[in-house]
Amino acid sequence: MSADSCAPCGDAARSQPRYTFAVTPAGREMLIQAARRTNIVFTLATARACAWDSLATAPGYQFTTTSADTLALWRVALEGLATAGGAKGDSAGALGVSLLARIDRATAHPVRMRTEVTGRLVREAGRVWLIGPQGCGARLEVKGSGTDSMASAAGTPVWLQGECRSPGSLDFRGGHALARPQVDLFVMSHCPFARRLESDLAEQLAKRGAAGTPVIAVHYLMFWDPDRAPETRAASLHGDAERVEDGVQMLLRDSQPQHFWPYLRLRAKSDEDWEVLAQRAGVPWLAIEGMRRLLARDLDDMLMAEHRQVLRDFPRVAGSPTVYWQGVEVAGIERVPGLHAPPASSKEKCQN
């Protein structure tokens, strides 16, 4: 179904609940082993319900079903396996308890198919509505944190993704405004193509000043690495050094914005320690020390939050650098009025 459909939640399949839970390879084998104690049909259905999901928050095996009764049968099968002594030892017991808990959480928290919509987001009497394309007339109530800030009385053009709760209601799961005068720039801090663009942009901004220059919001691209510990799973293409540099630039972006672009201009031409470059960019040494403490304590949380936000609001970004202008991806920064591409610019990108 296209994003500009007149009734994006009209298909009943979109609001049908799905029950899903992640498992380790050992957990997958235990659940299939439990199913084997019933019959071959249930065993085959259990095996088919499990698949590798590389797009999940934590990539790995996922069991998925649209039937709460199937969840109940899996629970009964696991309990039967334990009663019959088919899963012995402390590690097997802990795995079995974990599987039962995951089944219970899946039962309590069903999910629904992601649906993409475009239209105008309108705020009326404390509620938020998505008004469909011109001539459509459909109104879809949008619920969830983040919608009210994008909506307006006149209607803000938006792209959203969410879960259909009913034919007339959508639970917000991310999105961004369209047609606002803002550049969203997606980069990897060690990507040479992104560094070249950032250096040139820093020079353009220094010459132009704030007047007449669109807001440029910089976002950092990572990927889920299933081989890392869960708290460090947001990985960078260029390794741990890039993870740290991403964190440095995120802190400057959020807490020292006046020094952010001068730092990027220096970083594009130097591989010196970030503390040295930050001081040259004008960051006070006490602020540098505070940044050092935050990086040591909170880097993993910062990277995970950045990665989740990018996936939520701009899920199709594929490489560094990628430019969005007014909420829509464009071929390059030269498509933004008043800005130009670096000399000898190419369309090369760093790809995860």
C-alpha positions as CSV (number, residue, x, y, z in Angstrom):
1,M,0.0,0.0,0.0
2,S,1.5,3.3,-1.0
3,A,2.2,6.0,1.6
4,D,-0.3,8.4,0.0
5,S,-3.2,6.0,0.1
6,C,-6.5,7.6,0.9
7,A,-7.3,5.1,3.7
8,P,-3.9,3.6,4.8
9,C,-5.5,1.8,7.8
10,G,-8.5,0.6,5.9
11,D,-7.0,-2.9,5.3
12,A,-7.9,-5.0,8.3
13,A,-4.7,-7.0,8.0
14,R,-2.8,-3.8,9.0
15,S,-4.4,-3.6,12.4
16,Q,-4.2,-7.4,13.1
17,P,-2.0,-8.0,16.1
18,R,1.2,-10.0,15.7
19,Y,3.1,-11.6,18.6
20,T,6.8,-11.8,18.3
21,F,9.8,-12.5,20.6
22,A,13.5,-12.8,20.1
23,V,15.4,-16.0,20.9
24,T,19.0,-17.2,20.9
25,P,20.0,-20.2,18.7
26,A,19.8,-22.4,21.8
27,G,16.3,-21.0,22.6
28,R,15.1,-21.7,19.1
29,E,16.3,-25.4,19.4
30,M,14.6,-25.8,22.8
31,L,11.3,-24.5,21.6
32,I,11.4,-26.8,18.5
33,Q,12.4,-29.7,20.8
34,A,9.4,-29.0,22.9
35,A,7.1,-28.9,19.9
36,R,8.4,-32.3,18.8
37,R,6.7,-33.9,21.8
38,T,3.3,-33.0,20.3
39,N,3.0,-33.8,16.6
40,I,4.8,-33.3,13.3
41,V,2.4,-30.6,12.1
42,F,2.9,-28.4,15.1
43,T,6.7,-29.0,14.9
44,L,6.8,-27.9,11.3
45,A,4.7,-24.9,12.1
46,T,6.9,-23.9,15.0
47,A,10.0,-24.2,12.8
48,R,8.4,-22.0,10.1
49,A,7.4,-19.4,12.7
50,C,11.1,-18.7,13.5
51,A,13.3,-16.7,11.1
52,W,16.4,-14.6,11.2
53,D,15.5,-10.9,11.5
54,S,18.4,-8.6,10.5
55,L,16.3,-5.4,10.8
56,A,15.2,-5.9,14.5
57,T,16.6,-3.6,17.2
58,A,18.6,-6.7,18.3
59,P,19.2,-8.7,15.1
60,G,18.7,-12.5,15.7
61,Y,16.1,-15.2,15.6
62,Q,12.5,-14.1,16.0
63,F,9.4,-16.2,16.6
64,T,6.3,-14.6,15.1
65,T,2.6,-15.6,15.1
66,T,-0.7,-13.9,14.6
67,S,-2.4,-16.3,17.0
68,A,-2.5,-15.9,20.8
69,D,-3.5,-19.6,20.9
70,T,-0.2,-20.6,19.3
71,L,1.6,-18.7,22.0
72,A,-0.3,-20.6,24.6
73,L,0.5,-23.9,22.9
74,W,4.2,-23.0,22.9
75,R,4.0,-22.3,26.6
76,V,2.3,-25.7,27.3
77,A,4.9,-27.5,25.2
78,L,7.8,-25.9,27.1
79,E,6.2,-26.7,30.4
80,G,5.7,-30.3,29.2
81,L,9.4,-30.5,28.2
82,A,10.4,-29.4,31.6
83,T,8.1,-31.8,33.4
84,A,9.3,-34.7,31.3
85,G,12.9,-33.9,32.1
86,G,13.8,-33.0,28.6
87,A,15.7,-29.9,29.6
88,K,18.1,-30.7,32.4
89,G,20.7,-28.6,34.2
90,D,20.9,-25.0,35.5
91,S,21.6,-23.5,32.1
92,A,18.7,-25.3,30.4
93,G,16.4,-24.3,33.3
94,A,17.4,-20.7,33.0
95,L,16.8,-20.8,29.2
96,G,13.4,-22.3,29.7
97,V,12.4,-19.7,32.2
98,S,13.6,-17.0,29.8
99,L,11.6,-18.4,26.9
100,L,8.4,-18.5,29.1
101,A,9.0,-14.9,30.1
102,R,9.4,-13.9,26.5
103,I,6.2,-15.6,25.5
104,D,4.4,-13.9,28.3
105,R,5.7,-10.5,27.2
106,A,4.8,-11.2,23.6
107,T,1.3,-12.1,24.7
108,A,0.9,-8.9,26.7
109,H,2.4,-6.6,24.0
110,P,1.4,-7.5,20.5
111,V,2.7,-5.4,17.6
112,R,1.2,-4.5,14.3
113,M,2.4,-4.1,10.7
114,R,4.3,-0.8,10.1
115,T,2.3,1.5,7.8
116,E,3.7,4.6,6.0
117,V,1.5,7.6,5.4
118,T,1.9,11.2,4.1
119,G,-0.5,14.1,4.4
120,R,-1.1,17.1,6.6
121,L,-0.8,16.8,10.4
122,V,-3.5,19.0,12.0
123,R,-3.9,19.9,15.7
124,E,-7.5,20.3,16.8
125,A,-8.8,20.6,20.4
126,G,-6.0,18.5,21.9
127,R,-6.1,15.8,19.3
128,V,-3.9,15.2,16.2
129,W,-5.3,14.2,12.8
130,L,-3.7,13.3,9.5
131,I,-5.6,14.7,6.6
132,G,-5.2,12.7,3.4
133,P,-4.3,13.9,-0.1
134,Q,-6.4,16.6,-1.7
135,G,-9.8,15.2,-2.8
136,C,-9.5,12.3,-0.4
137,G,-11.2,13.7,2.6
138,A,-10.1,10.9,4.9
139,R,-9.1,11.7,8.5
140,L,-6.8,9.5,10.5
141,E,-6.2,10.2,14.2
142,V,-2.5,9.9,15.1
143,K,-1.6,9.1,18.7
144,G,1.7,9.0,20.4
145,S,4.6,11.2,21.7
146,G,6.1,13.5,19.1
147,T,3.0,14.1,17.0
148,D,1.8,17.3,18.7
149,S,5.1,19.1,18.2
150,M,4.9,18.5,14.4
151,A,1.2,19.3,14.0
152,S,-0.2,22.7,13.5
153,A,-3.7,24.3,13.2
154,A,-3.1,24.9,9.5
155,G,-1.7,21.4,8.9
156,T,2.0,20.5,8.5
157,P,3.0,18.3,5.6
158,V,4.5,15.1,7.0
159,W,5.8,11.6,6.4
160,L,4.9,9.2,9.2
161,Q,5.2,5.5,10.0
162,G,3.1,3.8,12.6
163,E,0.8,0.9,13.5
164,C,-2.9,0.9,12.6
165,R,-4.9,0.5,15.7
166,S,-8.2,0.7,13.8
167,P,-9.4,1.9,10.4
168,G,-9.3,5.5,11.8
169,S,-6.4,5.4,14.2
170,L,-2.6,5.2,13.9
171,D,-0.1,4.8,16.7
172,F,2.9,7.0,15.8
173,R,6.3,5.2,15.5
174,G,8.4,7.9,13.9
175,G,8.4,10.5,11.1
176,H,9.4,13.9,10.0
177,A,8.0,17.1,8.6
178,L,8.1,17.8,4.8
179,A,8.7,21.2,3.1
180,R,10.3,22.8,6.1
181,P,13.5,24.8,5.3
182,Q,15.9,22.4,6.9
183,V,18.8,20.2,5.7
184,D,19.1,16.8,7.4
185,L,22.6,15.6,6.7
186,F,23.5,11.9,7.5
187,V,27.2,11.1,8.0
188,M,29.8,8.8,9.4
189,S,32.4,10.9,11.2
190,H,35.4,9.0,9.7
191,C,33.9,8.8,6.2
192,P,36.2,10.8,3.8
193,F,33.3,11.8,1.5
194,A,31.3,13.2,4.5
195,R,34.4,15.0,5.8
196,R,34.9,16.7,2.5
197,L,31.3,17.9,2.4
198,E,31.3,19.0,6.0
199,S,34.5,21.0,5.5
200,D,33.1,22.8,2.5
201,L,29.8,23.5,4.3
202,A,31.7,24.9,7.3
203,E,33.4,27.4,5.0
204,Q,30.1,28.3,3.3
205,L,28.4,28.9,6.6
206,A,31.3,31.0,7.9
207,K,31.0,33.2,4.9
208,R,27.2,33.4,4.8
209,G,26.4,33.7,8.4
210,A,23.1,32.6,9.9
211,A,20.9,35.0,7.9
212,G,19.3,33.3,5.0
213,T,21.0,29.9,5.7
214,P,18.7,26.9,6.3
215,V,19.1,25.0,9.5
216,I,21.5,22.0,8.9
217,A,20.8,19.1,11.3
218,V,23.6,16.5,11.3
219,H,22.8,12.9,12.2
220,Y,25.2,10.0,12.6
221,L,24.8,6.6,10.9
222,M,25.5,3.3,12.6
223,F,24.4,-0.3,12.3
224,W,23.3,-3.1,14.6
225,D,26.2,-5.5,15.2
226,P,24.8,-8.9,16.5
227,D,28.3,-9.9,17.6
228,R,28.6,-7.0,20.1
229,A,27.3,-6.9,23.6
230,P,23.7,-5.5,23.7
231,E,24.8,-2.2,25.3
232,T,27.4,-1.6,22.6
233,R,25.5,-3.0,19.6
234,A,25.3,0.3,17.8
235,A,28.5,-0.2,15.7
236,S,30.3,2.1,13.2
237,L,31.7,1.1,9.8
238,H,35.1,2.4,10.7
239,G,35.4,0.8,14.1
240,D,35.6,1.9,17.7
241,A,37.6,5.0,16.9
242,E,34.6,6.3,14.8
243,R,32.2,5.4,17.6
244,V,34.2,7.8,19.9
245,E,34.4,10.5,17.2
246,D,30.6,10.2,16.6
247,G,30.1,10.7,20.3
248,V,32.4,13.8,20.4
249,Q,30.6,15.4,17.5
250,M,27.2,14.6,18.9
251,L,28.1,16.3,22.2
252,L,29.4,19.4,20.3
253,R,26.3,19.4,18.2
254,D,24.0,19.3,21.2
255,S,25.8,21.2,23.9
256,Q,28.4,23.4,22.1
257,P,26.6,24.3,18.8
258,Q,28.7,27.5,18.3
259,H,31.8,25.4,18.1
260,F,30.4,22.4,16.1
261,W,31.1,23.6,12.6
262,P,34.5,25.1,13.4
263,Y,35.5,21.7,14.9
264,L,34.2,19.9,11.8
265,R,36.3,22.2,9.6
266,L,39.4,21.3,11.6
267,R,38.6,17.6,11.8
268,A,38.3,17.3,8.1
269,K,42.0,18.2,7.7
270,S,43.5,16.6,10.8
271,D,43.6,13.3,12.7
272,E,44.9,14.9,15.9
273,D,43.2,14.0,19.2
274,W,39.7,15.4,19.5
275,E,40.6,17.4,22.7
276,V,43.3,19.3,20.8
277,L,40.9,20.2,17.9
278,A,38.1,21.1,20.2
279,Q,40.3,23.6,22.1
280,R,41.4,25.1,18.8
281,A,37.7,25.4,17.8
282,G,37.2,27.5,20.9
283,V,35.7,24.9,23.3
284,P,36.6,25.9,26.9
285,W,38.9,23.3,28.6
286,L,36.4,22.7,31.4
287,A,33.8,21.8,28.8
288,I,36.3,19.5,27.2
289,E,36.9,17.8,30.5
290,G,33.1,17.4,30.9
291,M,32.8,15.9,27.5
292,R,35.6,13.4,28.3
293,R,33.7,12.2,31.4
294,L,30.4,11.9,29.5
295,L,32.1,9.9,26.7
296,A,33.6,7.5,29.3
297,R,30.3,7.0,31.0
298,D,27.5,7.4,28.4
299,L,28.9,6.7,25.0
300,D,27.0,3.5,24.4
301,D,23.7,5.0,25.5
302,M,24.3,8.1,23.3
303,L,25.0,6.0,20.2
304,M,22.0,3.7,20.8
305,A,19.7,6.7,21.2
306,E,21.1,8.3,18.0
307,H,20.7,5.1,16.0
308,R,17.2,4.5,17.1
309,Q,16.1,8.0,16.3
310,V,17.5,7.8,12.8
311,L,15.9,4.4,12.2
312,R,12.6,5.8,13.5
313,D,12.4,9.1,11.6
314,F,14.5,8.4,8.5
315,P,14.6,4.6,8.0
316,R,15.8,4.6,4.4
317,V,19.1,6.4,4.7
318,A,21.7,4.2,3.0
319,G,25.1,5.8,3.1
320,S,27.3,8.7,4.2
321,P,26.8,11.4,3.2
322,T,23.1,11.5,2.5
323,V,21.2,14.8,2.2
324,Y,17.6,15.4,2.9
325,W,16.1,18.8,1.9
326,Q,12.7,19.8,3.3
327,G,12.2,16.2,4.5
328,V,12.9,14.6,1.1
329,E,16.2,12.9,0.0
330,V,18.0,14.9,-2.8
331,A,21.0,14.0,-4.9
332,G,23.4,16.4,-3.2
333,I,23.9,19.6,-1.2
334,E,23.8,21.6,-4.4
335,R,20.0,21.0,-4.6
336,V,19.6,23.2,-1.5
337,P,19.1,26.9,-2.6
338,G,22.1,29.0,-1.7
339,L,24.5,26.0,-1.1
340,H,26.9,24.3,-3.4
341,A,28.8,21.1,-3.6
342,P,32.5,20.8,-2.8
343,P,34.9,21.2,-5.7
344,A,35.5,17.9,-7.6
345,S,32.6,16.5,-5.6
346,S,31.6,12.9,-6.4
347,K,28.5,10.9,-5.5
348,E,30.6,8.3,-3.6
349,K,29.3,7.2,-0.2
350,C,30.5,5.1,2.7
351,Q,28.1,2.2,2.9
352,N,27.4,-0.1,5.9
